[in-house]
Each structure stands twice: as structure tokens, then as C-alpha cells.
Amino acid sequence: VCAYMRFAATRLLFAVLCAHLSSASASRSTAWPTLPGSQCASAVRELTAVPTCLLVDANNVRGATAFRLTTGALVDLAEAWAHSNGLRGRVHLVWDHGCKPDALTSRGLEHGFAGPRQSADDMIAAQVPLLLKGGERVCVVTTDRELIFRAKHAAASSGAGRGALRLLGTRKFVAMLRHGREAAECAQEEASGGEALEGEHALRRFAIAQRASRWHERRRRKHARKSGAAPFAERTWQRVLLAERLRRAIRTREGGVANSGDPTAEALLTDVRLDARQRSSLLRFAAAVGEDGEAAAEEALAPPPLTSRPRRPTR
């Protein structure tokens, strides 16, 4: 009896520990990445001390925020960050999907679209040895283990020296982008307001410092840790549409020639990462937008109803 009770207590303790670890990891994955300002400034100095080319796995960066960071928000943050740190023309955002492989330049950023037959990982792994052979120091921004292995193998095969290839985590990169935006906003407010805004800045700093001690903030974080669910589950077919929309928007903004209208479903169905269910969802969305506009589009984006299966006869 004592041995059985010890075994049951051990199993219960193990189950509680696993549940705690899973909830903690889920809350970390869905929370916005943050870093102290000193660490962000140190990472930026390390990148800018030697001319460095950043190859960013864009969708992997968005995945670090559970896809709450939209494509447009990532582009805006990267543009402002590259401009403020003297990295214009050295930040390459590499995107999955797109109707065709494309390379575009917009507002100091380089955009690469993998197209329907390859992934962003393939483009990054192919660009690493080319840049290293040209004498550039390369920093790959990703947490994809396969891409990290391919980048290291490409660097070793190119004969580059030690330290020519750097790796940067996506959550740290997002924290650096957000810290750069906050610093730019504070500098702009101080330059525009001068002494008149000094009291307002002090009040805001005090409010931010006291935020952790307010009971409703603690309650909100507690419920977020318990749920541990991503706020929005982005599907593959939605990323296909977003990538093509961004590609055409950049081409149109920079004075290029883009096809008129929205991307057709027939042109996007050739993506190799779409299965039968994803293709049917893409076709339903295209039909809904074409017929009834936004209301039908929202209805098409809703998940399909679950069909009840016949119950097995009980013996």
C-alpha cells in the first residue's frame, strides 16, 4: 500500500510539473519579446561595428510573436530600425510564397520572395555563401534549426573565416526593433516638445514603473499564462495571400509594373506548401470576396462547422 501511494504521489507531482512547464512555455511564446535597453544597444553596436548584411527569415520572426506582428508592421519596424542604425540596404527580409520569385528594394530594405516552388530557407541558404565570398559579414536572423545547420554548412564550404557568419534569434530581433521604435518616439517627442513635455515624460515613466504592481495587470498576466493560446492561428493559405499582396504593393510603390486587381486564386494555387484543404479555403475566400464583399469574406474566414460522426453501437 505504501509503495502504491508513493507511486501515485510521484505521478501526480510529475503531471503538475509538466502542466506548469507547458503553460510557462506557452505564455513565453505568446508574449511580446522584451529586452533591457542596454542589451539592445549592445547588440546593435555589435552589428554595426563591422559592415554586416542581415538575412531575416521574415515569417519566422513573425512566428516569434505568434503572428501578432503583421507583415506591414514588420516592414515598418525594420525600415525605421535600419534607417536609425545606418543599416539601409543591408537588411534583407526574405519571405515565403509569392506568385513568382522576386527581389525588390523599397525604402532602404531589400525584399526577397521565394515564390511557389521554394522556401525562404532555400533563398537564405543560397545567399549566405555568395555574400561571404564577396567579403561581407553575414548575420542570419532565425530560430529554425534546419536553416541554422544549412547556413553553418554553407559558411564552412565557402571558406569564410571565423566570425564571418553570425546568428541572431528572432525574439531578440523583435525586441531590438521595438526598442528602436520606442527610442525614436521618445526622441521625437522630446525634440518637438522640449521643456514643456518634461513633466509628461516623468509621469509616463512613473506609470510604466508602477504597472507591474497594479492588481488588474497581474490578473491579466495570470489569465494569459493559464490560457496559453495564440491570439490568432494564421494558416498557410493566408500567408500565401499576404506575401503576394506585399510583393505587389512594394512593386507598385516603387514605380514598377504590377498586375491590376487582387491576386487570383488560380495563380496562387501552384504553391507547393498548399494541400487540398488549404486550396479549398483559398478558393472559398476568393469566391466570397468576388461575390459579396467583406461580409462574405469574413464568413469564408470562419472555420468550417464540425460534422458529427455516427456513434458506434454499444455492446
Sequence and secondary structure as in RCSB ss.txt:
>XXXX:A:sequence
VCAYMRFAATRLLFAVLCAHLSSASASRSTAWPTLPGSQCASAVRELTAVPTCLLVDANNVRGATAFRLTTGALV
DLAEAWAHSNGLRGRVHLVWDHGCKPDALTSRGLEHGFAGPRQSADDMIAAQVPLLLKGGERVCVVTTDRELIFR
AKHAAASSGAGRGALRLLGTRKFVAMLRHGREAAECAQEEASGGEALEGEHALRRFAIAQRASRWHERRRRKHAR
KSGAAPFAERTWQRVLLAERLRRAIRTREGGVANSGDPTAEALLTDVRLDARQRSSLLRFAAAVGEDGEAAAEEA
LAPPPLTSRPRRPTR
>XXXX:A:secstr
 HHHHHHHHHHHHHHHHHHHHHHHHHHHHHS     HHHHHHHHHHHHHS EEEEEEHHHHHHTTTT S HHHHH
HHHHHHHHHTT TTTEEEEESEEEEEEEEEETTEEEEEEESSS HHHHHHHHHHHHHHTT EEEEE   HHHHHH
HHHHHHHHT  TTSEEEE HHHHHHHHHHHHHHHHHHHHHHHHGGGGHHHHHHHHHHHHHGGGSHHHHHHHHHHH
HH   S    HHHHHHHHHHHHHHHHHHTT    SSS  HHHHTT TT  HHHHHHHHHHHHHHHHHTHHHHHHH
HS             
